[in-house]
Amino acid sequence: MKTDPAGFRHGLRVRVGGVRGVLLRCRKRDDSADYWKVRTQETPARWLWPDRIVVDGAGDVQQPACLDCRLPFIGSTGDLLCARCQAEATGAATRYDDRPRPQWDERRRWRR
């Protein structure tokens, strides 16, 4: 099932095949494009493609789709919005930077 990246958000807590992780927007090294990857919370961490992600949340029932972001999510019976969309609707969501952090900081220099 191919999901629409319009519902993707940088820093979104997700599950991929039952493994918990964080959805991150990454940038190619040549700055030509952005792409999405999931970094797992396992030790050691793995990088996975977000092809079958489910938004993580409190509850034990997997709902087919959130009404706002259209992504499948884990919630309670009768929930219409995922935890992230509920938090954004009430103003309780934390704000994540939309752009990934640069790899090089101009104030720092690499030491040899």
Secondary structure as UniProt FT lines:
FT   HELIX           5..7
FT   TURN            10..11
FT   STRAND          12..16
FT   TURN            17..18
FT   STRAND          19..27
FT   TURN            29..30
FT   STRAND          34..40
FT   STRAND          47..48
FT   STRAND          53..55
FT   STRAND          61..63
FT   TURN            67..69
FT   STRAND          73..75
FT   TURN            77..78
FT   HELIX           83..90
FT   TURN            106..107
//
